[in-house]
Amino acid sequence: MTAQLINDHSILKRSRFSNLLSYIAGCANANHIPHGFIELKPYILERLNIQKDVIELPWLLVAFDLAVLDCWSEELLERVFSRNFLYGFLKRSDNVLDYIMLLKLYQATVTLYPGGYKGNLPPTDILEKAINLNQQNLDNFPLKAALEHGLGGEDYVLTGVKSKLGHFIDHLVVMRPGGYSVAIKKEIKTDKSNVFLENIEFNDNLVIGIFIYKPNNYVINLNCLRGPYVLTNKTIEALGIVVLPISMDVWNGLIDYEKIPYIMRELQSKSSINLIEKNLVH
């Protein structure tokens, strides 16, 4: 479909709006930015703008899917983040997933918008509710014991770390040059059960955020995360954290004695890759 749209931009104007939304959603879910998509961005935004006054359309989902595809519209974001739109939209169903999607879009806008976003952001009360909903019932950490054992004890692993943008990071570990772990918990002077990323001093060490992902977080039949989860990982990496995703399927398929060596190999691999990338930059 992308090739057809590139060859004839007028197809966008003639096609049904639902077809365009399906195309955007399909690409975003698969985390697939088609070749030539960058050329289509202005035409897609122009087509969306024609329907901008149809409030029944899923504008929050559209804006979120576009963010996954690195396609940004300040006008669309300002509309979606406005108090009038959000109160009307969220009031219809009061769906937890809508609040979480709004939070993820907010995080992406603040951290990834090209050149910095200058428009309005969601009202504070709505954001606070979204953050609270996103952090509910997050008390199952299957990697915790293996990480603590492999790294040298509980002082080397922070569990349930938050960011001031509303992120929730399953585990945080800090590696100094040479791949050695740092007893980061000893460095925290405040409440260790309510740790914010921004309040931790990492110096020049490598900080790795570890997440475990369920099977439905992955693209069907492919060993790659769906677009929405990749987007969230990008927003965390924008804060200076290296993200290490762990598949729950893979983890549960390991025999107990395999789990510690596995997670340590993954950490070492991530550390080595990051070191190589830093050397290439410099």
Secondary structure, 3 states (H helix, E strand, C coil): CHHHHHHCCHHHHHCCHHHHHHHHHHHHHCCCCCCCHHHHHHHHHHHHHHCCCCCCCCHHHHHHHHHHCCCCCHHHHHHHHCHHHHHHHHHHHCCHHHHHHHHHHHHHHHHHCCCCCCCCCCCHHHHHHHHHHHCCCCCCCCCHHHHHHHHCCHHHCEEEEECCCCCEEEEEEEEECCCEECCHHHHCCCCCCCCEHHHCCCCCCEEEEEEEECHHHECCCCCCECHHHHHHHHHHHCCCCEEEEEEHHHHHCCCHHHHHHHHHHHHHHHHHHHHHHHHHHC
